[in-house]
Amino acid sequence: MTRKEFETILDTCCDILTKEARAVGFTASSQFENRVREALDSLTQDDRSFTIDFAPHPQVFPDIAMGEYGVEVKFTLNDTWRSVANSVLETQRTEAVKHVYIIFGKMGGTPEVRWGDYEQSVIHVRTSHVPRFEVELPSEKAEAKQSLFTEMGIRYDDFRKLDMQEKMRHIRAHARKIHPDGRLWWIEEKEEDEHTVPIQARLYTNLTADERIRLRAEAALLCPKIVKSGRARGKYDDIVLYLLTYYGVVCHQVRDLFSAGSVANPHNDNEGGNYIERALKLIEREMRGAALRMDDTLFVEYWGESVPPDKRISRWLEKADEFANDWKPSKSLFLDRQVPD
């Protein structure tokens, strides 16, 4: 099968899935990914050179292997063609795959499914716990961004074969080029480095009030262990890493984001109580919004599981109930939730 023939199959697949997205809709990334497998399997029944795996390793890259061709599946409920993608390390790569494509399902705005060349779609590197590529398909409203590999001056196929130290040298050089005068944070280049991702640092105290609330809501949602006892060690560690590595935000006193009187008791009503509980009640609306918009990749990474947006608050409460010692979050938070959430 030639690349042109394979791309014709992708055209047909995306046409089929776009019609389904507009007629019925997809609600979760796992549902969409399985439907992509079914559609591609149906369209390639006459090709006996490969068999599509319907139960691959959860970290395999790309998601769907079809002989020398592979498809990475991305999905969002938002009106955007941008998403966090796979790890820069690619430790679970299917080596038989030589040409990688993306099939992207966008449910926000006018639902649509498109495909793109993987190399041309990678436009940035971002981190949460590990460095990950960010991909973006061209929007009708804007010109396509230049590929990260083009900007770094190296072909993707050459880049992926480098060891991690060499990969990070390319990423560091790129960061210094685009931020020549910026204050960049990165781990110094050492043999023991697992990863290094340059990001421009900002102080939490310098953010706008709306931005501080939004980040607190996202961090609280991803890190339910903050409801642990005040004596619990490490309960804020994931929040520190999330703010720093995902947004480049430095917060000197992360504890104060949820336990300071100015956050949990802004009206100084002297009613006391559990400050973590009070602080979370004040950002329930923002946490609901975060649950609906945040990328599923983050929940897989921080929670270890994929959860549909409309189920994330309920799942957060289940997790929080397991972490809390002297109170039960589900008895006092999000009391106006419906069942299912």
MOLINDA-V993628 format. One record per backbone hydrogen bond with DSSP energy under -0.5 kcal/mol. NH is the residue of the N-H (numbers start at 1). CO is the residue of the C=O. If there is no record, write none. Layout:
# MOLINDA-V993628
NH_CO / NH_CO
This chain:
# MOLINDA-V993628
6_2 / 7_3 / 8_4 / 9_5 / 10_6 / 11_7 / 12_8 / 13_9 / 14_10 / 15_11 / 16_12 / 17_13 / 18_14 / 19_15 / 20_16 / 21_17 / 22_18 / 23_19 / 24_20 / 25_20 / 32_28 / 33_29 / 34_30 / 35_31 / 36_32 / 37_33 / 38_34 / 39_35 / 40_36 / 41_37 / 42_38 / 43_39 / 44_40 / 44_41 / 45_42 / 47_44 / 48_46 / 50_47 / 54_52 / 60_57 / 61_92 / 64_71 / 66_69 / 69_66 / 70_99 / 71_64 / 72_101 / 73_71 / 74_103 / 76_105 / 80_78 / 83_135 / 85_133 / 88_131 / 93_90 / 94_61 / 95_93 / 97_94 / 98_68 / 99_68 / 101_70 / 102_116 / 103_72 / 104_102 / 104_114 / 105_74 / 105_103 / 106_104 / 106_112 / 107_76 / 107_105 / 108_78 / 111_109 / 112_106 / 114_104 / 116_102 / 118_100 / 121_117 / 121_118 / 122_118 / 123_121 / 123_134 / 124_134 / 126_132 / 127_245 / 128_130 / 132_126 / 133_86 / 134_124 / 135_83 / 136_121 / 137_81 / 142_139 / 148_122 / 151_147 / 152_148 / 153_149 / 153_150 / 154_149 / 158_155 / 159_155 / 160_156 / 161_158 / 162_159 / 167_163 / 168_164 / 169_165 / 170_166 / 171_167 / 172_168 / 173_169 / 174_170 / 175_171 / 176_172 / 177_173 / 178_174 / 179_175 / 180_177 / 182_179 / 184_182 / 185_199 / 186_184 / 190_188 / 193_190 / 199_185 / 201_183 / 201_199 / 202_248 / 204_250 / 206_203 / 207_204 / 212_208 / 213_209 / 214_210 / 215_211 / 216_212 / 217_213 / 218_214 / 219_215 / 220_216 / 221_217 / 222_218 / 223_219 / 226_223 / 227_224 / 228_225 / 232_229 / 235_232 / 237_234 / 240_236 / 241_237 / 242_238 / 243_239 / 244_240 / 245_241 / 246_242 / 247_242 / 247_243 / 248_244 / 249_243 / 250_202 / 250_248 / 251_249 / 252_250 / 256_253 / 257_254 / 258_255 / 259_255 / 260_256 / 263_260 / 264_260 / 265_261 / 268_265 / 275_273 / 278_274 / 279_275 / 280_276 / 281_277 / 282_278 / 283_279 / 283_280 / 284_281 / 287_283 / 288_284 / 289_285 / 290_286 / 291_287 / 292_288 / 293_289 / 294_290 / 298_295 / 299_295 / 300_296 / 301_297 / 302_298 / 303_299 / 304_299 / 304_300 / 305_299 / 311_308 / 312_308 / 312_309 / 315_311 / 316_312 / 317_313 / 318_314 / 319_315 / 320_316 / 321_317 / 322_318 / 323_319 / 324_320 / 329_327 / 331_328 / 332_329 / 333_329 / 337_334 / 340_338
